[in-house]
Amino acid sequence: MDHKYVTQSVEGYSHALLASAARSFLERSEDAAEEQPNHFALGAMMMCCFALEAYFNQLGHALHERRMLPEIHDIGEFEREAPDKKFRKLIRALDLTLESISLKTVDQFFEFRNRVAHAKPYSREDKSTTWKGAQPLIPSTDPPWAKQARPIEARRFVETMEEVISRMNQASLQKIGQDFPLNVFGGGSQVYCP
């Protein structure tokens, strides 16, 4: 019986898994009431931010290997940068022109993520209010950013994330012949040795 040796290689795309999670959270968020803070909407929005940053890191590695990020000497420097700085370096390296709205929107996404992830204590202002009917027994304890965690906003995050990654993938494919699609969770190869 002949023995064959197999070498396998697998490359995973975290951003694709995170984007898939964002879409799943979005679907679940749409089952809830629009006017209430929505944990699934929050999950979708946060996953979008993580997916974008993971994508920026993946693309940054590919461009760094091809010496297309000349200002970065060590890829670790790039990984430690703020996501908005990574984003701007990548679009410059890809000669990609995005509308200013995309730049502003991506900045807003990461500002939201930072408000959630780096939360500071907050206080609720007591307001004198005349109530018709019974007063509410429990005041809202939601943090200020919770008002943004709604299905409509989660949908905007997911659609923008997909658009940004799609546009950057098109540019990446043209510039370096490689892209990192959202619907592929990774690639693998096998080498058979007799």
N, C-alpha and C positions, 0 to 999 in steps of 0.2 A: 504494500500500500504506500503510495506516494504521500509525503507530507508537504503541505504548502503553508507558508507563513504569510500572514496578512498584517499589513501596517495600516492602521486606520487613523484618519485625521478628521477632527470635527471643529468647526468654527461656529460659535454661537453669536447670535445678534440679540443682545439684551434689549435693545430699543424696540425690536419687533414684539417681544414678549410683553414689555411694558405698554406698548401701544395697544396690543390686544386686550390687556387688562383694562386700559382706559375705555376702550369701546364696550367691554362687558359692564363696567361700572356705569357708563352712560345709559346703556339699555335698562339697567336696574333703576337708575335714578328717574327715568321717565315714568315709572310706575307709581311714583310718590307725588304728593301734592306740590305744586310749584311754589306756593307761598311759604313753605316750611323749610328750615335748614335741612339739608339733604346729605346724609353721609355718603351715599353713592355718587352724588354729583361732586362732592369734595374729593372722593377717591378718584374719579375720572380726571378731575382737574390736576390733582397731584401726580397721577400716573403720566399725564401728558408732559408735565415738566420733567419728570424723571426720564421719560422716553426721549425727549429732545436732548437732554444733557448726555444720555448714553449714546445717542446718535452722533452728537458733536464729538464725543470722545472716540467713537469708532472711526468716523471720518478723519478726525485729527490724526489718529495713528496711521491711517493709509496715506494721508498727505505728508506726514512727517517722514515716513519711510521713503518717499519719493523726493524728499528735500524740497517740498513745496511750501513749507512754513519756515522760511529762513530765519525769522526772529526767534524761533524756538530751538534751543540747543539740546534740551532734554525733554522728552515727551512728558515727564512728570511735571514740568513747569506748566505745560498746557493743561494737564488734567486738574491742576490746583487752581486754575484761573476761574473767575466767575463765568457762568454760562453766557452772559451777554457779550463778554469779551471774546470767548471762544467762537461764538456765532459770527461776530464781525470779522475775526481772522479767517474763518473758513470761507465766508462769502467773498472776501478779498482774494484768497488763494484760488478760488474757483472762478474768479472774474464774473461773479453772479450779481446781477442787479435786481434787488428786491424792492418793492414799493416801500416807501417810508412807513406805511401802515403796518407792514409785516415786521419791520424792525421794532416799531413802537409796541406792537402787540406782543411780540416775544419778550420784550423788556417787561411788559405788564404781567405776563405769565410768571416770570421769575420773581418779580416784586411780590406777587400774591403768594407764591411758594415760600418766600422768605418770611412774609408776615405770619404764615401758618407755622412753618418749621422753627422759626426763631421768635416765637410768641413772647410778648412781654405782658406783665400784669396789666389788666385794664379795669376800669371801674365804670359802672353804669351811672349815668347822671339821673338823679331823681328829679322829675319834672312835676310841677303842680298841674294836675289835670282834673277837669270836671268829668266825672264818669256818668254816663247814662246807664242805669241798671247796676248790676253788681260789679264791684271792683275786682280786677283779676287777683287771685290769691297768691300767685307766684310770679314775680317779675322775670323777665327774660334774662337768662344768664349766658346767652350766646355771645361769643367774642365778636368784635366788630367785623371781621372778615367773613363771618358765617352767612351774612346776608348775600354774599356773592355766590355761595355754593348752591346754585339752583340748576335744574336740568337745562334751561336755555343757555346758561353760561357754560355749563359743561359741554354742551354740543358745540359751542363756539370754540372752546379750547381744543376739542378733538378734531374738528374740521381744520382749524388753523395748523395744528401739529401735523396732520396728514399732508396739508398743502405745502408747508415749509419743507418737510422731509422729501416729498415728491419733487419739488423744484430743485432742492439741493442734490438729490439723486440723479436727476437729469443732467445737471451740470457736472457732477462727479463722473458719470458715465462718459460724457464727452471729453472731459479733461484728462482723466486717468484710466478710463476703460473699466471702471469698477463702480458698483453701486451697492447699497445696503437696503434692499426693499423692506417694506413693512409687513409683507405677507410671507416672508421667508424667515424662519426662526434660526436659520444657520445653514451651513453647508458641510458636506462631508465627502471624503474620498477614501478609496481603498486601493492599496497597492499589493498585488499578489507576487510573492517571490517563490520560485520553484525550489 
